[in-house]
Amino acid sequence: MIISYRKILWVFFLLAIPHYSTAQNGHPNHVKPEDRICFALYTVHENTLKLTAQLYPIENFEPFEVILQIFENEKWITIDTTEIIYPGYTAPFRIENWDDTKEVKYRVVHNNQAFYDGLIRKNPMDNDEFVMASLSCNSVYPQHGGDISKEDIVDNLKRIQPDLLFFSGDQVYDHSEHLAYWLKFGRDFGDIIRSTPTICIPDDHDIGQANLWGESGKKESSRRGHLGGYYMPVEYIREVERAQTSHLPDPFDPTPIEQGIGVYYTDLNWGGISFAILEDRKFKSGLVDLATQNPEIFPEGPSEALFDPDVDARRLDISSAKLLGDRQLQFLEHWTTDWENATMKTVLSQTIFVQANNYTGKHDRPIINDFDTNGWPQAGRNRALSTIRKSFSPMIAGDQHLATVVQHGVQNWGDAGYSFASPAIANYWLRWWDPSEEGKNKAPDAPYYTGEFYDGFQNKMTVLAVANPSLEEIKEGGKLSTRVAGYGLVRYNKKDRTITFECWGRNIDITDPNSQQYEGWPITISQTDNFNIQDGYELPMLMISRENQVVTVRDSYTNEVMSSIRVNGKAYKPKVLNAGSYTLEVGEGISQKRIYGVMAKKRNTEKLKVELE
């Protein structure tokens, strides 16, 4: 008798998930009616609550609707009813005019038999510290470490009570059964998700591909993904994005892309931190045009990676290739100057905008060009970073299975923002940053792999920390929790305007003062380090009559935004990259004051008083 690999996986799935039963005709998705609701995700943005309940498959004549209740005046009050969407069994709620100044108990109810409860948290706007947990790459396969309990992570998150959870991709590694493994994800993390605002964005494995160059939604013919576009049926993509992103704030521009696939790039303002949520692979170009223009480099057609050190990386940067779409860049420009109720900003993406790895899979030969990273295409990467740095934003991502902190460089090293790639929750596919020569201008006594480097695409990067696996971990085939797996924490000090990156391993109590982070962490930067102009031009020192005002600098002739920040205090000296005339916008709303024709100088000792009403 021949047993298929798929059937073997289902056997594992049934054994690994105690809630599942084959009681009714052997149906693998059967649960008791009182367990019909698996978990729920929510966000609150600008007084709008969006919550998506995820249900197990509805059976027989059970109703296809659920209700949302809140506990008020010592009783449960129904505030909304919604239909369960098939396929996927998701139930999205939207509540306008939500009062985010208080904590509220909620519960989702199905058929008056299943009850799922949690807390809608109070907006932590007045807290000096804001903590976000960053997680990615949650395999469920035994060979990927999926049979290792996630309780160690959940227990630690319960101890520290982060203000926000960020799952940056690959929540699901099965490439054809998203629903089944999404339910497993919900059981693993539901106890912390149910009462914590959560950002969740799908990546390549979530939507059934090895890699994703979305190319504005075109149809892909290979599951490798290297030709560009989406392989799985459109309804499958919609189901995945509906499950993982329908609780996010409304998209900036909801216009669908090709095949009718939706978009979800948007922003979330919570706790005084404004997050730009990028889906950085959706518009990214595939590799067909690149291979066509360089047949001697790609003799066998498009390839996800190159291993030849003699290839001139400049030939790989074709002008027609996109990283972010035009719509996403317009969104980032708009978001840059929107500081309402925000003190600091951050960009959240699926992967980092640099190739901070040079060995992959096995430590046997260096990978020179990894097109799956956002180090390619170079021109598109530089356009994106040049926009992102205007808001003094760090970038947080996952995907790489290699935790890193890197400062990007566009024209020069260190002239753009920092990125933190958090480690994989379960790390089977290993990567390393192991350069043959030590970095330039590295800190004294810092590891050889830190300092200034060119990545494989000749992008400038300054490496601060890397959680490299040891060579012994290649041979280790049991507990994959030892393979530099873990998660990240990002701590924002809104009073001091600093950001601290923490990188934690698995199976340790992070509240124990003897517990150690991965080597090189924690790392603390200031908000303004994300656009630190070393060799530029100065505008006058602004002496503002009111503290903590927004200051936006625009080019006088093009009106292009050069930078925008909520300053800390009353004094601020803007810097720009080039000499010339600039317009300053100081303040917000009707009290904003515009000052025209302000000249930038190499050394500017002038002071400019700004009186606001």
N, C-alpha and C positions, 0 to 999 in steps of 0.2 A: 504493500500500500504506500502511495506517495502522498506526503503531507506538504502542502505549499507553505512557503515562508510566511505569507499573510496569515494563514491559519495558526502557525506557531506564535505569531505576534498576538493574535487574539487570545490564545491560551494564556500567554503571559499577562495580558491585559486583565483577563478575568481573575487570574490568581492574585494579581497585585492590587486589585480594587475590591475591598470587602463589601462595599455597598451593592455591587453588581450581583445578579442572581440569574440563573437560567430556569427559574420556576415556571414561567408561562411559555410553553412551546419552545423553550431553549433560546428565547430572544436575548441577545447579549446586552441590550441596553435597558433591560427591565429593572426598575427600582420600585420600592413601595410608594404608594400615593403620597404618604407623608414626607417622603424624601425627594419629591419631584423637582424642587428648586435646588440647584447645585451651589451657586454663588451669585454675587452681585458686585458690579463696579460702578463708581460714581465720581463725578467732579462737580465743583461749584465754581462758576465763573461769572462775574458781574451780576450776581444775585439770580443766576439761573442754575438750578439743579438739574443735572442729567444723570440718570441711573439706568443701567442695563442689567436686568436679571437674566441669568443663564439657567435654562431648565434642561432636565433630561427629556428624552423623547416622550411626547404625549401619547397615551395609549387609549384604545377603544373609544368610548364616548366622552372622555374627559374634555372639559371646556378649553378652548384656545384663547383664554384671556386670564390676566392676573391683575391684582389690585395692589396699590401702594398705600400704606398707612403710616401715620406718625402718632407717637404717644403724646397726648396733650390733655391737660386737666384730668389726669389719672385715668384716661381711657384711650383706646385706639380709634383714630379718626381716618376715614378713607379720603385721600386727597387726589387720587387719580386711578384710572383703569385703562389698561392697554391690551392690544391683541398680541398674541405670541406669533412671531414671524417664522414661517417655514420656507426653506430649510434652515436649520440652525437652532431653532427653538429659543430665540432671544426675545426679550420683552423690554423695549425701551420706554422709559418715562422721561418727561420733561416738565419741570415745574418752574414757572416764571415768578418773579418777585419773592424769591426765597430770602428769608431773613438769615444771613450768615453770621450774625452776632451772637448766636447761641447754639449750643449743642442739642441735637434732636435725635431721639430714638426713632428708628423706622423699622418696618417689616414689610416684606413682600408675601402675598398670600395667593395660593392657587387652590381653587375648588374648595376653599374652607377646610382643607386637609393639610396642605403643606404650608409651613410658616418659616420664613427666613428673616432674621433680624440683624440689625447693626446700628451704627451711630453715624449720623451726618455731623462731621466735626465743625466746631466753631472756627471761623476764619482767624488764623493766628497773626493777624495784621499787627497787633501791638507787641508781639514778642520780639525781643532783640535778636534771638537766634532762630533760624529756620533750618530744618534738617530734611534732606531728601535722600532716600535709599535708591540706588541704581543697580538693576539686576538684568541679566540677559542669558540666553543660551541654556534653556531648561530642557535638556533631553529627557525622554522617558524610557529609552531603550537601555537594557542592562549593559550592553557593551559601551554605552556613552555615559554610564554612571547614573542612569535614570532609576535604578533600583535602590539607590541610596536615599534615605529619608531626607526631606527638606525641613524637618522639624528644627534642626539646629539654626537655620536661617530665620524661620518664623519666630522661634523663641527669642532670638536676639532682637528682632524687630519689635516684638512685643515689649521687651525691656526698655528700649530707647524711645518707642512711640514716635516714629518720624512723622513729619507734617505732610509728606507726599511720597508716593511710591512711583518709580519709573521703571517699567519693563521695556527695554529698548529693542526687543526683537527675538525671534526664535523661541517663542514661548512653547511652540509645538514643533517637533521634529519629524513626525510622521507626514509623508508627502501625499497621502490620499485620504486620510481619516482625521481631518481637523477636529470635528466635533468630539470624537471619543477622547482624543488626547487633550483637547481644550478643557473638557470636563475634569480630566486628571490634573491639569494645571490648577483648576479652581479648587479641587480638594487639597492640593498641596499648599496653596497660598491663601485660600479663602478666609482663614481666620484673621489674617492681618488686613486683607483687602476690604473686607466687609465694613470696616470702620475707619478706613484711611483713603483720602482722595488718591486716585490711581490714574497715571498716564500709561497707556499700553499701545505700542505700535508694532504691527507685524513686519517681519523681514522675509527673506527669501524662503527659508524652510517652512515658515507658517503658510505660505501660499503655494507650497508644493514644488519648489524648484531648488536646485543645488545652489544657484546664484541668481541675482536679479539685476539686470539692466533694463529698467522698465520701459524706456523709449516711448513714453506718452501713451502706453496701453496697447501697442500693436500686438498681433498674435505671434507667439513664439512657437517654433516647431520642435524645439529640443528642451528637455527638462534640465539640461545643463545651464540654460539661460543665457549663454554667451552671445547668441545672435540678436538679443534684444527683444523685450516684450514679456508677455505672460503666457505660460503654457497651459495651465489648467482652464477648464470651462469658465466662462465669465461668472456664472452663478456661484461657482465655488469661490472665486475671488471675492465676490460680494458677500458671501456668507462669512468668510474669514474676517473681512474688514468690518462687517456689521457687528460681529461678536466682540472684536477687540477694540473698536474705535467709536462705536455709536454713542458712547457715554462721554466722549470728548466734547469740548465747546464746538460750536458750529464752525465749519471750514471757512477760511477767509474768502475763497471763491469756490462755490460748490459745483461749478461746471464740470461734468464728467469728461474723462479723456476717451481715447479710442475704445471701441467695443462696449461703451457705456459703463466702464469701470469708474467708480467714484474716487474722490480725493478726501483727505482729512487733515491736510496741513492747516495749522491754526495756532492760536496762542491761548495760554491759560494764565490768569492772574490770581495768585493765591498767596496769602500771607505776606504781601508786599513784594513778592518776587514775580516777575513776568517771564514766562517761558514761551519761547517760540518752538513749536512742535513741527519739525520738518519730516516729511517722508522723502528722504534724500535720494532714494533709488527710483522713484516713480517716473521721473522724466529723464533719467540718466541714459546716455546713448549706449547702444550695444556696440559690438566689436566688428561688425561686418565692414563698415566703411574704412575703419582703421586697417583691417587686413587687406582689403581691396587696394588701398593706396600704397601698401607696403608688402607686395607679394614675396619679396626675397626674405623678409623678416617672418612672414607667416606662410611658408610654402604649402602647408596643409590646411590653410584657412584659419578662421578666428580661433584663438586660444586664450584661456583665462589668465595665463601667466607665461612669462618668458624667463629662461634661465641662462641666457647668453649675455655675459658681461660686456661684450663688444658692441651691442646694439646701442646706437645713439638715441638716448631718451627723448631728445628734441624732435625726432621724427615721429614719435608716438603722440605728440600733442597737435592733433588736427583741429583746424579752426571751427569745423562744423560740429564737433562733439560737444555735448552738454553734460554738465554735472547737475546743477539745479535748473529747473525750467524757468522761463521768463516770468511766469506767474509767481513762482516761489520767490524769485528775486524781488519782484514788486511787493510781495507780502513783507519780506524782510525790511525793505525800505520804509514801508508804512509803519511797521512795528517799531522800528528804531526810534521814532520820535513820539511814540505813544507811551507816556510815563504816568498815566492816570493811576493813582493808588499803587505805584510801583517804586521801589527804592533801588533794586538791582535787577539785572536781566541775565538770562541763560538760554542757550540754544540746545535743544535736544534732538539728536539724530540717531540713525541706525548704526552708522559706523563713522570713524574719524576721518578727517580730511587730510590724511597723510598715510604713507606706507611705513608704519612703524614696526615692521617685521621683515626678516630676511631669511628665515628658515621656517618650513611648514611641514606638517605631517611627521617626518623623521628628520633628525639633524644630520642629513647626509650630503646635501648640496644646497648652496644658497639660491633662493628665489630672487631674481633681479627686479622683475616688474610684475606686480600683483594688481591686475586691473579690477579686482573685486573691491579694493580699497578706494576711498575717495581721494587718493593722491592723483588719480587719473579721472578725467582729462585735466592736464595741468592748468590751462587757461581758465577753464570753468571753475576749478578749485580756487584759483586766485581771485576770480570775480566774486565768488561766494564769501571767501574770507575777508576781502576788502569791504564787503557790505556788513558782515557780522561784526567786525571789529569797531564799527562806528558806534555801536551801543555798549562797548566795553564788556562784551559778553563772553564768558567761558563756554565751552562746548562739552556736553556729556553724551557718551554713546556706549555701545557694547560691541557685539559681533565678533571681535577679533580673537577671542579666547586667550588674549594676552593683555593683561592690565598694564596700562601705560599712562604717564602724564607727559605731554609734549606741548611746547609752545611753537605755534606756527610762524613761519616767515614767508612774506610775500616778496617785497623788494629786498629786504634784509632780514637776517636772523632776528627773531624776537619782536617783529613789528606787527604781529597779529595776536590773536587770543590763544589761550591755553585750552587743551582738550584733555579729558580724563576718560579713558576707556576702562570700564569696570571689568573684572574677570568673569569667566563663565560660571554659571551655577554648577554645571556638570561638564567637565572638560575632557573630552576624548581626543579631539583633533588639536594637537599641540602646535604652538608657534613660538618663535624666539626672536628677539632682537639681539644679535650677536655679531657686531661689526668686527672686521679684521683689524681695524685701527681704532684707537681711543678717540673720543670726541674732542673737538677743539673747545677751548675756554670752559672746560668743565670745572665744577666746584672742587676745591681742594679735598683730597681723600675720597672723592666720589668715584663710583665704579667706572671702569673703562668704557662702558656702553652708554654713558651719559655725556652731555655736551652738545656741541653743534655738529650736525651732519647734513648731507644731502640724502634724501631717500632714493629709492630706485628710479623715480621719475625726475630726479634732480630738483625736487622741492626742498626748500630750506626748512629744517626743523631743529629745535633744541630739546633734547631728551633729558627729562629730570628723573624719571623713575620707570623701571620695568620689572614686572614679576615674572622673570624667566623660569621655566621649569628646569629641573636638573636632568642630566642625561640618564640618570638611573630611573627617572619616572617614565621613560619610554618603555622600559621593560615591565613596569608595574602594571598588572592586569586585573587587580582586584578592586580595592576601594579607590575609585577615581577622585574621591574628595581630596586626595593628596596631590593632585596634578595642578597645582596653582589655581584651583577653583576658588570661588568665593563671590563677593559682592562689594559694592562701594557705598560709601556715605559721603554726601556733600553737605558741609555745614556753612551756612551763610550768617555772618555777623553783620546785621544791618546797621548797627551803631558804628562799628569800626570800618565797615565796607570791605570786609575780607571774606575770602572763600577758602575753606579747608577741604582738601580731598583726603579721604580715608579709604584704605584698601584692606579688606579683611578676608582671611581664609575660612575654610569650613571647619565645623565641629570644635569651635572654641567659644568660650563665653567672653564676649567683647566688653562686658562690664567688669570683668576681673582685671584689676590693675596690672597683673603680671602677664596678661595676654599681649602678644605682639602682632602688629600689622606686618604686611609684606615689606621687605627691605626697601627703604626709600620713602616710605609713607610714615606719618601724614605730611602733606605739603600744603602750605598756606600762601596764598597770593592776595594782593589787593585788587579791588575792582578795576582800578586804572591800569594795572599791569597788562590788561587785555588789549590795550592800544597805547603802548608806551613808545612814543616817538622820541628817539634818541637824537637824531640829526635832522631836526626840522626847524620850524619857525614859530615864534611865540606871538600871541595876541596879548593885549594889555591884561594886567591883573584886574579881575572884576571884583568890585566891592559892592555886594548886593545887600539891599536894605532888609531883606527877609532871608532866613536860612533855608537850606535844602531845596533850592529852586532848580527847575529844569533849565539847562543851557544847551541850546542847539546852535551849531555853527554851520553856515551855508556859504557856498561860493557866491560872491556878489553877482557874477555874470550868468552862471548856469543855474543857480538856485539849488544845486546839488547839495545834499547833506554831507558834511565832512565828519561830524560827530554829534552825539547827543547823550547827555548824562544828567541824572539828578545829583547835584553837587552835595558834598557833605560839609555843611556849615554855610558861611557867607562869602568866603573868598575862594576864587577859582581862576586859574590862568590856563586858558585853552591853548593847545598846540595844534599845528597843522603841518602837512607834509611839504607844502609849497608856499613860496612868497605870493603876495597878491592882496586883493581886497575881499573882505568877508562881511556877511551879515550875521549879527548875533540875535538870537531869540531867547529872551530871559523871562522865566515865569510860565504860567499856564492860564488858559482860558482868557477871560476878559482883562485880566491883569497883566497879560504878557506884554513885554516891551520889546520892540525891534530897534536895533541900532545898526545903521547902514554904513558902509564904507570904512570898516575897521581894518587897518593895515597890519599884516603880519611881518615881523622882523626877526632876524637871527637872534638878537638879544633885545628883548623889549622890557624896559624898566617903567613903562607908563602904568598908571592906575586909572581905572575907569569906574566911577560911581554909578550904580544903577538903582534908582529909586522906583520901587513898585508900590502901587496903591494897595 
